[in-house]
């Protein structure tokens, strides 16, 4: 039991960490390097500002993302993957490829 929750399998635990609608897309965008908040937001237009902020905070708390704030005006904040986040990219890549195959089989276009 972790954080008051019982996990029944390693997959259940892993999906709790990176699952949901937005965590994997955020991690996927950061795979290429450092990004600022507005850059991430532009690449995921359907995510709300509140949800992006929440997801980035959760990913930071769990150790997938590093947030660096610079003491300048206007504020400058950058996000990058940690080593743990980089390991998740391998899994996300496999899930993404499988999802694309399933979408193609079902004649669903990627939006």
PyMOL CGO cylinders between C-alpha atoms (Angstrom):
from pymol import cmd
from pymol.cgo import CYLINDER

trace = [
    CYLINDER, 0.00, 0.00, 0.00, 1.34, 3.41, -1.03, 0.3, 1, 1, 1, 1, 1, 1,
    CYLINDER, 1.34, 3.41, -1.03, -0.32, 6.75, -0.22, 0.3, 1, 1, 1, 1, 1, 1,
    CYLINDER, -0.32, 6.75, -0.22, -3.33, 4.89, 1.20, 0.3, 1, 1, 1, 1, 1, 1,
    CYLINDER, -3.33, 4.89, 1.20, -3.91, 3.02, -2.05, 0.3, 1, 1, 1, 1, 1, 1,
    CYLINDER, -3.91, 3.02, -2.05, -3.54, -0.69, -2.64, 0.3, 1, 1, 1, 1, 1, 1,
    CYLINDER, -3.54, -0.69, -2.64, -1.91, -1.69, -5.94, 0.3, 1, 1, 1, 1, 1, 1,
    CYLINDER, -1.91, -1.69, -5.94, -2.75, -5.10, -7.35, 0.3, 1, 1, 1, 1, 1, 1,
    CYLINDER, -2.75, -5.10, -7.35, -0.03, -5.31, -9.99, 0.3, 1, 1, 1, 1, 1, 1,
    CYLINDER, -0.03, -5.31, -9.99, 3.09, -3.52, -11.24, 0.3, 1, 1, 1, 1, 1, 1,
    CYLINDER, 3.09, -3.52, -11.24, 1.07, -2.37, -14.28, 0.3, 1, 1, 1, 1, 1, 1,
    CYLINDER, 1.07, -2.37, -14.28, -1.56, -0.83, -11.97, 0.3, 1, 1, 1, 1, 1, 1,
    CYLINDER, -1.56, -0.83, -11.97, 1.17, 1.05, -10.09, 0.3, 1, 1, 1, 1, 1, 1,
    CYLINDER, 1.17, 1.05, -10.09, 2.93, 2.22, -13.28, 0.3, 1, 1, 1, 1, 1, 1,
    CYLINDER, 2.93, 2.22, -13.28, -0.32, 3.44, -14.82, 0.3, 1, 1, 1, 1, 1, 1,
    CYLINDER, -0.32, 3.44, -14.82, -1.14, 5.33, -11.63, 0.3, 1, 1, 1, 1, 1, 1,
    CYLINDER, -1.14, 5.33, -11.63, 2.18, 7.13, -12.08, 0.3, 1, 1, 1, 1, 1, 1,
    CYLINDER, 2.18, 7.13, -12.08, 1.99, 8.02, -15.80, 0.3, 1, 1, 1, 1, 1, 1,
    CYLINDER, 1.99, 8.02, -15.80, -1.60, 7.22, -16.76, 0.3, 1, 1, 1, 1, 1, 1,
    CYLINDER, -1.60, 7.22, -16.76, -4.54, 9.50, -17.32, 0.3, 1, 1, 1, 1, 1, 1,
    CYLINDER, -4.54, 9.50, -17.32, -5.37, 11.74, -20.22, 0.3, 1, 1, 1, 1, 1, 1,
    CYLINDER, -5.37, 11.74, -20.22, -2.51, 14.24, -20.01, 0.3, 1, 1, 1, 1, 1, 1,
    CYLINDER, -2.51, 14.24, -20.01, 0.59, 12.89, -18.20, 0.3, 1, 1, 1, 1, 1, 1,
    CYLINDER, 0.59, 12.89, -18.20, 1.90, 10.84, -21.11, 0.3, 1, 1, 1, 1, 1, 1,
    CYLINDER, 1.90, 10.84, -21.11, 1.36, 13.62, -23.66, 0.3, 1, 1, 1, 1, 1, 1,
    CYLINDER, 1.36, 13.62, -23.66, 3.21, 16.07, -21.41, 0.3, 1, 1, 1, 1, 1, 1,
    CYLINDER, 3.21, 16.07, -21.41, 6.11, 13.67, -20.90, 0.3, 1, 1, 1, 1, 1, 1,
    CYLINDER, 6.11, 13.67, -20.90, 6.16, 12.91, -24.65, 0.3, 1, 1, 1, 1, 1, 1,
    CYLINDER, 6.16, 12.91, -24.65, 6.52, 16.63, -25.48, 0.3, 1, 1, 1, 1, 1, 1,
    CYLINDER, 6.52, 16.63, -25.48, 9.46, 16.94, -23.07, 0.3, 1, 1, 1, 1, 1, 1,
    CYLINDER, 9.46, 16.94, -23.07, 11.37, 14.02, -24.62, 0.3, 1, 1, 1, 1, 1, 1,
    CYLINDER, 11.37, 14.02, -24.62, 13.32, 16.34, -26.93, 0.3, 1, 1, 1, 1, 1, 1,
    CYLINDER, 13.32, 16.34, -26.93, 14.62, 18.63, -24.20, 0.3, 1, 1, 1, 1, 1, 1,
    CYLINDER, 14.62, 18.63, -24.20, 13.91, 21.70, -22.14, 0.3, 1, 1, 1, 1, 1, 1,
    CYLINDER, 13.91, 21.70, -22.14, 10.58, 23.47, -22.68, 0.3, 1, 1, 1, 1, 1, 1,
    CYLINDER, 10.58, 23.47, -22.68, 8.83, 26.44, -21.15, 0.3, 1, 1, 1, 1, 1, 1,
    CYLINDER, 8.83, 26.44, -21.15, 5.22, 26.27, -20.01, 0.3, 1, 1, 1, 1, 1, 1,
    CYLINDER, 5.22, 26.27, -20.01, 3.86, 28.18, -23.01, 0.3, 1, 1, 1, 1, 1, 1,
    CYLINDER, 3.86, 28.18, -23.01, 5.75, 25.91, -25.42, 0.3, 1, 1, 1, 1, 1, 1,
    CYLINDER, 5.75, 25.91, -25.42, 4.20, 22.83, -23.85, 0.3, 1, 1, 1, 1, 1, 1,
    CYLINDER, 4.20, 22.83, -23.85, 0.74, 24.43, -23.89, 0.3, 1, 1, 1, 1, 1, 1,
    CYLINDER, 0.74, 24.43, -23.89, 1.02, 25.29, -27.60, 0.3, 1, 1, 1, 1, 1, 1,
    CYLINDER, 1.02, 25.29, -27.60, 1.73, 21.65, -28.47, 0.3, 1, 1, 1, 1, 1, 1,
    CYLINDER, 1.73, 21.65, -28.47, -1.28, 20.38, -26.49, 0.3, 1, 1, 1, 1, 1, 1,
    CYLINDER, -1.28, 20.38, -26.49, -4.01, 22.89, -27.41, 0.3, 1, 1, 1, 1, 1, 1,
    CYLINDER, -4.01, 22.89, -27.41, -6.91, 20.93, -25.85, 0.3, 1, 1, 1, 1, 1, 1,
    CYLINDER, -6.91, 20.93, -25.85, -5.43, 20.92, -22.34, 0.3, 1, 1, 1, 1, 1, 1,
    CYLINDER, -5.43, 20.92, -22.34, -6.59, 23.70, -20.04, 0.3, 1, 1, 1, 1, 1, 1,
    CYLINDER, -6.59, 23.70, -20.04, -4.08, 25.92, -18.24, 0.3, 1, 1, 1, 1, 1, 1,
    CYLINDER, -4.08, 25.92, -18.24, -5.25, 24.57, -14.89, 0.3, 1, 1, 1, 1, 1, 1,
    CYLINDER, -5.25, 24.57, -14.89, -4.86, 20.95, -15.99, 0.3, 1, 1, 1, 1, 1, 1,
    CYLINDER, -4.86, 20.95, -15.99, -1.41, 21.54, -17.48, 0.3, 1, 1, 1, 1, 1, 1,
    CYLINDER, -1.41, 21.54, -17.48, -0.26, 23.22, -14.27, 0.3, 1, 1, 1, 1, 1, 1,
    CYLINDER, -0.26, 23.22, -14.27, -1.68, 20.34, -12.20, 0.3, 1, 1, 1, 1, 1, 1,
    CYLINDER, -1.68, 20.34, -12.20, -0.07, 17.67, -14.38, 0.3, 1, 1, 1, 1, 1, 1,
    CYLINDER, -0.07, 17.67, -14.38, 3.33, 19.40, -14.35, 0.3, 1, 1, 1, 1, 1, 1,
    CYLINDER, 3.33, 19.40, -14.35, 3.21, 19.69, -10.55, 0.3, 1, 1, 1, 1, 1, 1,
    CYLINDER, 3.21, 19.69, -10.55, 2.27, 16.04, -10.14, 0.3, 1, 1, 1, 1, 1, 1,
    CYLINDER, 2.27, 16.04, -10.14, 4.98, 14.90, -12.54, 0.3, 1, 1, 1, 1, 1, 1,
    CYLINDER, 4.98, 14.90, -12.54, 7.49, 17.04, -10.66, 0.3, 1, 1, 1, 1, 1, 1,
    CYLINDER, 7.49, 17.04, -10.66, 6.40, 15.66, -7.27, 0.3, 1, 1, 1, 1, 1, 1,
    CYLINDER, 6.40, 15.66, -7.27, 6.71, 12.09, -8.58, 0.3, 1, 1, 1, 1, 1, 1,
    CYLINDER, 6.71, 12.09, -8.58, 10.20, 12.76, -9.94, 0.3, 1, 1, 1, 1, 1, 1,
    CYLINDER, 10.20, 12.76, -9.94, 9.48, 12.54, -13.68, 0.3, 1, 1, 1, 1, 1, 1,
    CYLINDER, 9.48, 12.54, -13.68, 9.98, 16.25, -14.43, 0.3, 1, 1, 1, 1, 1, 1,
    CYLINDER, 9.98, 16.25, -14.43, 12.39, 18.85, -13.14, 0.3, 1, 1, 1, 1, 1, 1,
    CYLINDER, 12.39, 18.85, -13.14, 11.17, 22.44, -12.86, 0.3, 1, 1, 1, 1, 1, 1,
    CYLINDER, 11.17, 22.44, -12.86, 13.75, 25.22, -12.93, 0.3, 1, 1, 1, 1, 1, 1,
    CYLINDER, 13.75, 25.22, -12.93, 12.64, 28.75, -12.04, 0.3, 1, 1, 1, 1, 1, 1,
    CYLINDER, 12.64, 28.75, -12.04, 14.91, 31.67, -12.81, 0.3, 1, 1, 1, 1, 1, 1,
    CYLINDER, 14.91, 31.67, -12.81, 14.79, 34.85, -10.67, 0.3, 1, 1, 1, 1, 1, 1,
    CYLINDER, 14.79, 34.85, -10.67, 14.09, 37.24, -13.54, 0.3, 1, 1, 1, 1, 1, 1,
    CYLINDER, 14.09, 37.24, -13.54, 11.29, 39.57, -14.56, 0.3, 1, 1, 1, 1, 1, 1,
    CYLINDER, 11.29, 39.57, -14.56, 9.14, 38.39, -16.23, 0.3, 1, 1, 1, 1, 1, 1,
    CYLINDER, 9.14, 38.39, -16.23, 9.40, 34.98, -14.53, 0.3, 1, 1, 1, 1, 1, 1,
    CYLINDER, 9.40, 34.98, -14.53, 11.13, 32.27, -16.51, 0.3, 1, 1, 1, 1, 1, 1,
    CYLINDER, 11.13, 32.27, -16.51, 10.39, 28.61, -15.75, 0.3, 1, 1, 1, 1, 1, 1,
    CYLINDER, 10.39, 28.61, -15.75, 11.71, 25.63, -17.68, 0.3, 1, 1, 1, 1, 1, 1,
    CYLINDER, 11.71, 25.63, -17.68, 10.73, 21.97, -17.56, 0.3, 1, 1, 1, 1, 1, 1,
    CYLINDER, 10.73, 21.97, -17.56, 12.85, 18.98, -18.45, 0.3, 1, 1, 1, 1, 1, 1,
    CYLINDER, 12.85, 18.98, -18.45, 12.67, 15.24, -17.97, 0.3, 1, 1, 1, 1, 1, 1,
    CYLINDER, 12.67, 15.24, -17.97, 14.59, 13.58, -15.17, 0.3, 1, 1, 1, 1, 1, 1,
    CYLINDER, 14.59, 13.58, -15.17, 16.25, 10.18, -15.61, 0.3, 1, 1, 1, 1, 1, 1,
    CYLINDER, 16.25, 10.18, -15.61, 13.01, 8.63, -14.33, 0.3, 1, 1, 1, 1, 1, 1,
    CYLINDER, 13.01, 8.63, -14.33, 11.07, 10.61, -16.94, 0.3, 1, 1, 1, 1, 1, 1,
    CYLINDER, 11.07, 10.61, -16.94, 13.44, 9.48, -19.68, 0.3, 1, 1, 1, 1, 1, 1,
    CYLINDER, 13.44, 9.48, -19.68, 12.79, 5.84, -18.72, 0.3, 1, 1, 1, 1, 1, 1,
    CYLINDER, 12.79, 5.84, -18.72, 9.04, 6.47, -19.08, 0.3, 1, 1, 1, 1, 1, 1,
    CYLINDER, 9.04, 6.47, -19.08, 9.53, 7.67, -22.67, 0.3, 1, 1, 1, 1, 1, 1,
    CYLINDER, 9.53, 7.67, -22.67, 10.53, 4.15, -23.74, 0.3, 1, 1, 1, 1, 1, 1,
    CYLINDER, 10.53, 4.15, -23.74, 7.22, 2.79, -22.44, 0.3, 1, 1, 1, 1, 1, 1,
    CYLINDER, 7.22, 2.79, -22.44, 5.16, 5.69, -23.82, 0.3, 1, 1, 1, 1, 1, 1,
    CYLINDER, 5.16, 5.69, -23.82, 6.71, 5.13, -27.24, 0.3, 1, 1, 1, 1, 1, 1,
    CYLINDER, 6.71, 5.13, -27.24, 5.57, 1.50, -27.24, 0.3, 1, 1, 1, 1, 1, 1,
    CYLINDER, 5.57, 1.50, -27.24, 2.07, 2.41, -26.00, 0.3, 1, 1, 1, 1, 1, 1,
    CYLINDER, 2.07, 2.41, -26.00, 1.87, 5.20, -28.61, 0.3, 1, 1, 1, 1, 1, 1,
    CYLINDER, 1.87, 5.20, -28.61, 2.83, 2.85, -31.46, 0.3, 1, 1, 1, 1, 1, 1,
    CYLINDER, 2.83, 2.85, -31.46, 0.28, 0.28, -30.31, 0.3, 1, 1, 1, 1, 1, 1,
    CYLINDER, 0.28, 0.28, -30.31, -2.38, 2.97, -30.01, 0.3, 1, 1, 1, 1, 1, 1,
    CYLINDER, -2.38, 2.97, -30.01, -1.65, 4.20, -33.55, 0.3, 1, 1, 1, 1, 1, 1,
    CYLINDER, -1.65, 4.20, -33.55, -2.02, 0.63, -34.85, 0.3, 1, 1, 1, 1, 1, 1,
    CYLINDER, -2.02, 0.63, -34.85, -5.34, 0.21, -33.06, 0.3, 1, 1, 1, 1, 1, 1,
    CYLINDER, -5.34, 0.21, -33.06, -6.59, 3.57, -34.33, 0.3, 1, 1, 1, 1, 1, 1,
    CYLINDER, -6.59, 3.57, -34.33, -5.63, 2.62, -37.90, 0.3, 1, 1, 1, 1, 1, 1,
    CYLINDER, -5.63, 2.62, -37.90, -7.46, -0.71, -37.58, 0.3, 1, 1, 1, 1, 1, 1,
    CYLINDER, -7.46, -0.71, -37.58, -10.57, 1.13, -36.33, 0.3, 1, 1, 1, 1, 1, 1,
    CYLINDER, -10.57, 1.13, -36.33, -10.27, 3.87, -39.01, 0.3, 1, 1, 1, 1, 1, 1,
    CYLINDER, -10.27, 3.87, -39.01, -9.83, 6.57, -36.38, 0.3, 1, 1, 1, 1, 1, 1,
    CYLINDER, -9.83, 6.57, -36.38, -7.78, 9.58, -37.40, 0.3, 1, 1, 1, 1, 1, 1,
    CYLINDER, -7.78, 9.58, -37.40, -5.29, 11.18, -35.04, 0.3, 1, 1, 1, 1, 1, 1,
    CYLINDER, -5.29, 11.18, -35.04, -6.39, 14.69, -33.95, 0.3, 1, 1, 1, 1, 1, 1,
]
cmd.load_cgo(trace, "trace")
